[in-house]
Amino acid sequence: MLRQRLERVLTVLWYGKRRIAMVLMPFALLYRGIMKIRRVAYERQWLRTYRVGIPVIVVGNVTVGGTGKTPLVIWLTGYLKSLGYRPGVIARGYGGKARRWPQQVRADSDPRTVGDEAIVIARRTRCPVTVGPERRLSAAALVEHADCDIIISDDGLQHYALERDIEIAVIDGVRRFGNGYCLPAGPLRETADRARKVDIVVTNGIAGRGEFSMKYVATHAVSLLQPARAAGFGTFAAGSVHAVAGIGNPEHFFASLRANGLTIIPHPFPDHHVFSADDLAFGDALPVLMTEKDAVKCEPFAAAHWWAVPITAELPELFATRLEILLARGKNGQATARITGLSGH
């Protein structure tokens, strides 16, 4: 409850009342200065960077909170496979409590150990997935133990210790950069111009100039108790359903359900919320629809009327073309691995 209240306050502060945020500007300026010094230190090799020997694609953002990176990572693995690559994925493993890192992630891994998003990626992609706080170690583990020839990093745009060949920034099409301030006065991990220095900008929603629009597509729900059992949204159209989302911007999920003709009772939770059965005890027998990320944490105590909604990313053909050009550039040796993205393209 305390975390939910804090998130509501920050949402108002970062995406609403700009003047109130000015109180925190001294701390934001300090944070911004530290981040700039850190970037320069990696750029000039004062801090060591690591090259893992195969291409690395980083999918990240410049704001705190979810922007839709995981569906894009899943799309990328499928597309790279279609081009003949053997991709592997690394991630932070946020919320995981493993005693040792990095950790290999399987479809049946415990989200309490490796986090929730990584399990969704492992299930949807059937690719090798490794998580850990130090992405260079996770990448090295994939190179050593998995038959991968390219790595996708889910998040890690600011993890400069790992050199990368392609940077993709994902932006929330509604919230964008909020009030434009760095932490803690605003949601920015780095200044907003960082997004202009990556190779590709993908917008979850309506894209701006020079950006590629990404759309979410949801067509059905899957039973938590019987994963082989799927149901179209028409199954739930006769009445209301409970919609549960513990993600960075729950409204994206709620809007997707409404767009499919469902009447929902929304239940937003903090990102990466650790669910208990009591959280979903709504006192009725209405269907409960939730995100895949939430479902992996609710499976141990699932009820028969609980459903997960798989989300698929759709991207324009021009995005795929741009990606292939960047991949070919690396193969032809026309570009070296990027460290900080400070020099624009």
C-alpha positions as CSV (number, residue, x, y, z in Angstrom):
1,M,0.0,0.0,0.0
2,L,2.8,2.4,0.9
3,R,4.5,1.7,-2.4
4,Q,1.3,2.3,-4.4
5,R,0.9,5.7,-2.6
6,L,4.5,6.6,-3.4
7,E,4.0,5.7,-7.1
8,R,0.9,7.9,-7.3
9,V,2.7,10.8,-5.7
10,L,5.7,10.4,-8.2
11,T,3.3,10.1,-11.1
12,V,1.8,13.5,-10.2
13,L,5.2,15.0,-9.6
14,W,6.9,13.7,-12.7
15,Y,4.1,13.8,-15.2
16,G,1.9,16.5,-13.8
17,K,2.7,19.5,-11.6
18,R,6.0,20.7,-12.9
19,R,6.3,23.6,-10.4
20,I,6.3,21.3,-7.3
21,A,9.2,19.3,-8.8
22,M,11.3,22.4,-8.8
23,V,11.8,21.9,-5.0
24,L,13.9,18.8,-5.9
25,M,15.9,20.5,-8.7
26,P,19.2,20.8,-6.6
27,F,19.2,17.0,-6.2
28,A,18.3,16.6,-9.9
29,L,21.2,18.8,-11.0
30,L,23.6,16.8,-8.8
31,Y,22.3,13.5,-10.2
32,R,22.6,14.9,-13.8
33,G,26.2,15.9,-13.1
34,I,27.2,12.5,-11.8
35,M,25.7,10.8,-14.7
36,K,27.5,13.0,-17.2
37,I,30.8,12.4,-15.4
38,R,30.1,8.7,-15.5
39,R,29.4,8.7,-19.3
40,V,32.6,10.7,-20.0
41,A,34.6,8.3,-17.8
42,Y,33.5,5.3,-19.9
43,E,33.9,7.2,-23.2
44,R,37.5,8.1,-22.4
45,Q,38.2,4.7,-21.0
46,W,38.9,5.9,-17.5
47,L,36.4,3.2,-16.5
48,R,36.9,-0.2,-18.1
49,T,34.5,-1.5,-20.7
50,Y,34.0,-5.1,-21.8
51,R,33.6,-6.6,-25.3
52,V,32.0,-10.1,-25.3
53,G,33.0,-11.1,-28.9
54,I,29.6,-11.2,-30.5
55,P,27.2,-8.4,-31.5
56,V,25.2,-6.8,-28.6
57,I,21.9,-5.0,-29.1
58,V,20.7,-2.9,-26.1
59,V,17.0,-2.2,-25.7
60,G,16.6,0.4,-23.0
61,N,15.0,3.7,-22.1
62,V,15.9,7.0,-20.6
63,T,13.1,7.1,-18.0
64,V,12.3,5.2,-14.9
65,G,9.6,2.6,-15.2
66,G,8.3,0.4,-18.0
67,T,8.0,1.6,-21.5
68,G,7.3,-1.7,-23.3
69,K,10.8,-3.0,-23.8
70,T,10.1,-6.7,-23.1
71,P,7.6,-7.1,-26.0
72,L,10.1,-5.5,-28.3
73,V,12.8,-7.8,-27.1
74,I,10.6,-10.8,-27.8
75,W,9.9,-9.4,-31.3
76,L,13.6,-8.9,-31.9
77,T,14.5,-12.5,-31.0
78,G,11.9,-13.8,-33.5
79,Y,13.1,-11.5,-36.3
80,L,16.7,-12.3,-35.7
81,K,15.9,-16.0,-35.9
82,S,14.2,-15.4,-39.2
83,L,17.5,-13.9,-40.4
84,G,19.5,-17.0,-39.4
85,Y,20.8,-15.7,-36.1
86,R,21.0,-17.6,-32.8
87,P,20.0,-14.9,-30.2
88,G,20.4,-15.0,-26.5
89,V,18.9,-12.5,-24.0
90,I,20.3,-10.9,-20.9
91,A,18.4,-8.9,-18.3
92,R,18.7,-7.5,-14.8
93,G,16.4,-10.0,-13.2
94,Y,14.7,-7.3,-11.2
95,G,13.1,-8.6,-8.1
96,G,15.0,-11.8,-8.2
97,K,16.6,-12.9,-4.9
98,A,19.2,-15.4,-6.2
99,R,22.3,-15.7,-3.9
100,R,24.6,-16.0,-6.9
101,W,24.7,-14.2,-10.2
102,P,24.4,-14.6,-13.2
103,Q,21.5,-17.1,-13.3
104,Q,20.2,-19.1,-16.2
105,V,16.5,-18.7,-16.8
106,R,14.1,-21.4,-17.9
107,A,10.4,-21.5,-18.6
108,D,9.8,-23.1,-15.2
109,S,12.2,-20.9,-13.2
110,D,11.0,-19.3,-9.9
111,P,10.3,-15.6,-10.3
112,R,11.4,-15.1,-6.7
113,T,14.8,-16.1,-7.8
114,V,15.3,-14.6,-11.3
115,G,12.5,-12.0,-11.6
116,D,9.3,-12.0,-13.6
117,E,10.2,-10.5,-17.0
118,A,13.0,-12.9,-17.7
119,I,10.6,-15.9,-17.3
120,V,8.2,-14.3,-19.8
121,I,11.1,-13.9,-22.3
122,A,12.3,-17.4,-21.8
123,R,8.8,-18.8,-22.4
124,R,8.0,-16.7,-25.4
125,T,11.3,-16.8,-27.2
126,R,12.7,-20.3,-26.3
127,C,16.1,-18.6,-26.4
128,P,18.9,-18.8,-23.8
129,V,18.2,-16.2,-21.1
130,T,20.6,-15.1,-18.4
131,V,20.0,-12.5,-15.7
132,G,22.2,-10.7,-13.2
133,P,23.0,-7.1,-12.0
134,E,26.2,-7.0,-14.0
135,R,25.3,-7.4,-17.6
136,R,28.8,-8.0,-18.8
137,L,29.0,-11.2,-16.7
138,S,25.6,-12.3,-18.0
139,A,26.7,-11.7,-21.5
140,A,30.0,-13.6,-20.9
141,A,28.0,-16.5,-19.4
142,L,25.9,-16.7,-22.6
143,V,28.9,-16.7,-24.8
144,E,30.6,-19.4,-22.8
145,H,27.6,-21.8,-22.2
146,A,25.1,-21.1,-25.0
147,D,25.2,-21.4,-28.7
148,C,24.5,-17.7,-29.4
149,D,25.9,-15.5,-32.0
150,I,24.1,-12.3,-31.0
151,I,22.9,-10.9,-27.6
152,I,19.9,-8.7,-26.8
153,S,20.1,-6.8,-23.5
154,D,16.6,-6.1,-22.0
155,D,17.3,-2.7,-20.5
156,G,20.9,-1.7,-19.8
157,L,21.1,1.5,-21.8
158,Q,23.0,3.1,-18.9
159,H,25.1,0.0,-18.2
160,Y,28.1,1.3,-20.1
161,A,30.5,-1.3,-18.9
162,L,29.1,-3.6,-21.6
163,E,30.0,-2.4,-25.0
164,R,27.2,-2.5,-27.6
165,D,26.8,-2.5,-31.3
166,I,23.2,-1.2,-31.6
167,E,21.2,0.9,-29.2
168,I,17.4,1.0,-29.2
169,A,15.6,3.4,-27.0
170,V,11.9,2.8,-26.2
171,I,9.7,5.7,-25.3
172,D,6.2,5.8,-23.8
173,G,4.1,7.5,-26.5
174,V,1.8,9.1,-23.9
175,R,4.1,10.0,-21.0
176,R,7.2,10.7,-23.2
177,F,9.8,12.3,-20.9
178,G,7.4,13.6,-18.3
179,N,8.4,17.0,-16.9
180,G,11.8,16.7,-18.6
181,Y,13.8,16.7,-15.3
182,C,16.3,14.1,-14.1
183,L,15.8,12.1,-10.9
184,P,14.5,12.7,-8.4
185,A,12.7,15.8,-9.7
186,G,11.6,14.0,-12.8
187,P,11.6,10.5,-14.4
188,L,14.8,10.8,-16.5
189,R,17.7,8.5,-15.9
190,E,19.7,10.7,-18.2
191,T,18.9,13.9,-20.1
192,A,16.3,13.6,-22.8
193,D,18.8,14.3,-25.6
194,R,20.3,10.8,-24.8
195,A,17.4,9.3,-26.8
196,R,18.5,11.3,-29.9
197,K,21.9,9.6,-29.8
198,V,20.9,6.0,-30.1
199,D,20.6,4.1,-33.3
200,I,16.8,3.6,-33.2
201,V,14.0,5.2,-31.2
202,V,10.8,3.1,-30.8
203,T,7.7,4.7,-29.4
204,N,5.1,2.6,-27.6
205,G,2.2,4.4,-29.3
206,I,2.1,7.5,-31.5
207,A,5.7,8.1,-32.8
208,G,7.3,11.5,-33.2
209,R,9.6,12.6,-36.0
210,G,12.3,10.0,-36.7
211,E,10.8,7.4,-34.4
212,F,9.2,4.0,-35.1
213,S,5.8,3.3,-33.7
214,M,5.2,0.1,-31.9
215,K,1.8,-1.3,-31.3
216,Y,0.6,-3.9,-28.9
217,V,-1.7,-6.7,-30.2
218,A,-3.7,-8.9,-27.8
219,T,-6.0,-11.5,-29.3
220,H,-6.8,-14.0,-26.6
221,A,-6.3,-15.0,-23.0
222,V,-4.6,-18.2,-21.6
223,S,-5.7,-20.0,-18.4
224,L,-3.2,-19.9,-15.6
225,L,-4.3,-23.4,-14.4
226,Q,-4.3,-24.9,-17.9
227,P,-1.8,-23.1,-20.2
228,A,-2.9,-25.1,-23.2
229,R,-6.4,-23.6,-22.8
230,A,-6.9,-20.3,-24.7
231,A,-10.0,-18.2,-25.0
232,G,-10.9,-15.3,-27.4
233,F,-12.0,-12.0,-25.9
234,G,-15.5,-12.7,-27.0
235,T,-15.7,-15.2,-24.2
236,F,-15.5,-12.4,-21.7
237,A,-17.6,-9.8,-23.5
238,A,-20.9,-10.6,-21.9
239,G,-20.0,-9.0,-18.5
240,S,-17.3,-7.2,-16.6
241,V,-13.8,-8.6,-15.9
242,H,-11.2,-7.7,-13.4
243,A,-8.1,-6.3,-15.1
244,V,-4.8,-6.7,-13.1
245,A,-1.6,-5.0,-14.1
246,G,1.6,-4.6,-12.0
247,I,3.6,-2.9,-14.8
248,G,5.2,0.5,-15.3
249,N,2.1,2.0,-17.0
250,P,-0.9,-0.2,-16.3
251,E,-3.1,2.0,-18.4
252,H,-1.5,0.5,-21.6
253,F,-2.8,-2.9,-20.6
254,F,-6.3,-1.6,-19.6
255,A,-6.6,0.3,-22.8
256,S,-5.7,-2.8,-24.8
257,L,-8.5,-4.8,-23.1
258,R,-11.0,-1.9,-23.7
259,A,-10.0,-1.8,-27.3
260,N,-11.0,-5.5,-27.6
261,G,-14.5,-4.7,-26.4
262,L,-14.1,-5.7,-22.7
263,T,-15.7,-3.9,-19.8
264,I,-13.0,-3.9,-17.2
265,I,-12.7,-3.2,-13.5
266,P,-9.1,-1.9,-13.4
267,H,-6.7,-2.9,-10.6
268,P,-3.3,-1.2,-11.0
269,F,-0.4,-2.4,-8.9
270,P,3.2,-1.2,-8.6
271,D,5.6,-2.4,-11.2
272,H,7.0,-5.8,-10.3
273,H,4.5,-6.2,-7.4
274,V,4.8,-9.4,-5.5
275,F,1.3,-10.8,-5.5
276,S,-0.5,-12.8,-2.9
277,A,-3.9,-14.6,-3.2
278,D,-5.4,-11.8,-1.1
279,D,-4.5,-9.2,-3.7
280,L,-6.8,-10.9,-6.2
281,A,-9.6,-11.8,-3.8
282,F,-12.3,-9.5,-5.3
283,G,-15.3,-11.2,-3.6
284,D,-16.9,-12.4,-6.8
285,A,-16.5,-15.0,-9.6
286,L,-15.8,-12.6,-12.4
287,P,-12.9,-13.5,-14.7
288,V,-9.5,-12.0,-13.7
289,L,-7.3,-11.0,-16.7
290,M,-3.7,-10.0,-16.0
291,T,-0.4,-9.4,-17.8
292,E,2.0,-12.3,-18.5
293,K,4.5,-10.7,-16.2
294,D,2.0,-10.8,-13.3
295,A,0.8,-14.3,-14.2
296,V,4.2,-16.0,-13.7
297,K,4.0,-14.8,-10.0
298,C,0.4,-15.8,-9.5
299,E,0.6,-19.4,-11.0
300,P,1.4,-21.1,-7.6
301,F,-2.0,-20.0,-6.2
302,A,-4.0,-19.5,-9.4
303,A,-7.8,-20.0,-9.5
304,A,-9.8,-21.4,-12.4
305,H,-11.1,-18.0,-13.5
306,W,-7.7,-16.3,-13.8
307,W,-6.3,-15.6,-17.2
308,A,-3.0,-14.2,-18.7
309,V,-3.1,-12.0,-21.8
310,P,-0.2,-12.5,-24.1
311,I,1.0,-9.2,-25.8
312,T,2.7,-9.2,-29.2
313,A,4.5,-6.2,-30.6
314,E,3.9,-5.0,-34.1
315,L,6.5,-2.8,-35.8
316,P,6.6,-1.2,-39.3
317,E,8.6,-2.8,-42.1
318,L,10.9,0.3,-42.1
319,F,12.0,-0.7,-38.6
320,A,13.1,-4.1,-39.8
321,T,15.0,-2.5,-42.7
322,R,16.8,-0.1,-40.4
323,L,17.8,-3.0,-38.1
324,E,19.2,-5.0,-41.0
325,I,21.2,-2.0,-42.2
326,L,22.7,-1.7,-38.8
327,L,23.5,-5.4,-38.5
328,A,25.1,-5.3,-42.0
329,R,27.2,-2.3,-41.0
330,G,28.6,-4.3,-38.1
331,K,29.3,-7.4,-40.2
332,N,31.2,-5.3,-42.8
333,G,33.4,-3.8,-40.1
334,Q,32.2,-0.2,-40.8
335,A,31.5,0.6,-37.2
336,T,33.1,-0.2,-33.9
337,A,31.2,-1.2,-30.8
338,R,29.6,1.8,-29.1
339,I,30.3,2.6,-25.5
340,T,28.3,5.6,-24.5
341,G,26.2,6.7,-27.4
342,L,27.5,10.3,-26.8
343,S,28.4,10.8,-30.5
344,G,25.2,11.0,-32.6
345,H,24.5,9.1,-35.8
